């Protein structure tokens, strides 16, 4: 779904004669294709996604990617696509610093989440060991308390959305497999457009 979403956004931008670029990151920038409206840009982006390196990074870091982009572009509409399971605490300071010198950056966030990342359902009671794929940290989960766990997941997601909003980054949550993904993306961009009027 992630790759399809990026390709769809790139197609929409280029079809409207808007420059489009691609930045892939983990703990650092992995791939960078500067924005272009050239006809071959679409195939460049598709190829870059197909050939994206597999990272064994222990951490996802958004700030270096944003710094990289802001130092190379005087203005842009950036769409950040991530699960946002990362530290966002220094994000507001980064965005405030960027605004002081480059006020033309506008960012939106698309939270792409598997169902198990925002809600556990259909699982019988028992003991389950969860492992963080980035840190390797493990923790036991008593599934008889899954409603409490679901509440914690919801709280963490809401905190990420609030932190992003505090830095001026509007969000939409896109559950993998949801039937209304296009409508959610359209609503996000419509809301941003209405805020400018």
NORZIRA-V615992 format. One record per residue. PHI is phi in degrees with one decimal (* if undefined). PSI is psi in whole degrees, 0 to 359 (999 if undefined). D_FIRST is the distance of its C-alpha to the first C-alpha in Angstrom with 2 decimals. Layout:
PHI;PSI;D_FIRST, PHI;PSI;D_FIRST
//
This chain:
*;320;0.00, -58.2;311;3.80, -63.6;318;5.53, -61.3;322;5.06, -65.0;314;6.05, -62.0;315;8.71, -63.5;320;9.88, -62.8;315;10.32, -64.5;319;12.26, -63.5;316;14.20, -61.7;314;15.15, -61.1;318;16.34, -65.2;310;18.36, -69.3;326;19.92, -63.9;333;20.65, -94.9;13;22.63, 62.3;30;24.43, -99.2;136;23.10, -59.6;145;22.79, -140.1;139;19.38, -131.4;181;18.91, -144.2;132;16.59, -131.0;119;17.41, -105.1;137;15.70, -144.2;159;17.50, -133.5;256;18.20, -85.3;352;21.87, -155.1;172;22.70, -70.7;131;21.44, -104.6;317;20.06, -140.3;138;19.39, -138.7;122;20.79, -121.7;108;20.91, -58.9;153;23.17, -58.7;141;22.54, -155.2;149;23.90, -105.7;10;24.14, -63.1;147;25.31, -56.7;328;24.06, -80.0;355;22.92, -63.5;323;20.66, -59.5;312;17.63, -67.5;327;18.17, -60.6;315;18.88, -66.5;315;15.54, -60.2;315;13.66, -62.7;317;16.17, -62.2;321;15.88, -68.0;319;12.17, -66.4;329;13.09, -103.3;15;16.13, -57.1;134;14.95, -67.8;144;17.44, -85.9;121;16.86, -102.5;144;18.62, -109.5;38;20.82, -66.9;144;21.39, -89.6;359;22.96, -158.7;143;21.86, -102.7;130;19.40, -128.4;116;21.57, -78.3;322;20.61, -56.8;314;24.21, -61.0;324;24.78, -66.9;317;21.77, -67.2;319;23.05, -59.0;315;26.58, -57.1;310;25.68, -64.4;315;24.10, -69.1;334;26.95, -78.6;346;29.58, -108.1;341;28.39, -123.3;132;27.65, -76.0;336;30.27, -159.5;154;27.84, -172.4;161;24.19, -104.7;111;21.51, -104.9;135;18.96, -111.6;114;15.46, -94.5;121;14.68, -114.0;118;11.14, -163.1;169;11.79, -87.5;349;12.51, 57.8;32;16.07, -89.0;68;17.77, -150.7;166;20.32, -75.5;119;23.80, -110.6;10;23.93, -62.7;325;27.70, -92.1;8;28.86, -66.0;318;26.35, -62.8;317;28.85, -61.4;320;31.53, -62.6;314;29.33, -69.0;323;28.42, -62.8;319;32.08, -64.7;320;33.27, -65.9;318;30.96, -62.4;329;32.15, -69.7;337;35.72, -118.2;331;35.38, -134.6;81;32.35, -73.6;358;31.93, -95.0;9;29.61, -85.0;129;26.30, -125.2;127;23.97, -122.8;143;20.82, -128.9;156;18.14, -123.0;131;15.64, -112.3;113;12.19, -88.1;105;12.00, -95.4;116;8.58, -130.9;134;10.13, -69.3;156;10.22, -56.0;320;13.14, -67.2;348;15.56, -86.4;350;15.14, -131.7;352;16.67, -168.2;131;18.62, -96.8;123;20.25, -138.6;159;21.16, 64.8;25;22.73, -115.7;131;24.17, -72.9;159;27.92, -62.2;152;30.17, 157.2;192;30.89, -112.3;130;30.27, -126.3;136;26.90, -99.7;122;26.58, -97.3;142;23.61, -128.8;125;22.99, -72.8;120;21.43, -66.6;335;19.46, -89.2;315;20.70, -92.1;339;24.26, 81.9;355;25.01, -62.8;137;26.72, -117.1;148;27.13, -147.6;141;28.20, -79.3;146;29.32, -126.7;120;28.01, -82.3;109;30.39, -70.1;349;28.30, -71.6;348;31.26, -113.1;28;30.35, -63.8;333;26.63, -65.7;323;27.27, -65.5;320;28.61, -64.1;318;25.60, -60.9;322;23.30, -64.7;320;25.62, -65.2;319;25.31, -61.0;316;21.50, -62.9;317;21.88, -62.7;317;24.62, -64.1;318;22.71, -64.3;316;19.76, -63.1;324;22.42, -65.1;318;24.24, -60.8;316;21.32, -63.8;318;20.96, -65.4;318;24.76, -63.7;316;25.02, -62.6;315;22.58, -61.1;322;24.49, -62.9;336;27.73, -95.1;8;26.70, 82.8;20;25.96, -111.0;112;22.15, -79.1;152;20.78, -130.0;155;17.64, -137.7;137;15.15, -93.9;128;13.43, -120.1;94;9.98, -66.7;132;9.86, -58.7;130;6.83, 89.2;355;8.01, -65.7;143;10.42, -76.9;342;12.08, -109.7;29;13.10, -60.2;314;10.20, -60.7;319;11.88, -64.3;321;15.17, -64.8;318;14.42, -65.8;315;13.55, -60.2;318;16.61, -62.4;318;18.73, -59.6;311;18.13, -69.9;326;19.21, -64.4;320;22.01, -63.9;319;23.26, -64.5;319;23.44, -65.3;317;25.28, -64.5;328;27.65, -68.2;337;28.50, -80.9;336;29.89, -76.9;999;32.24
//
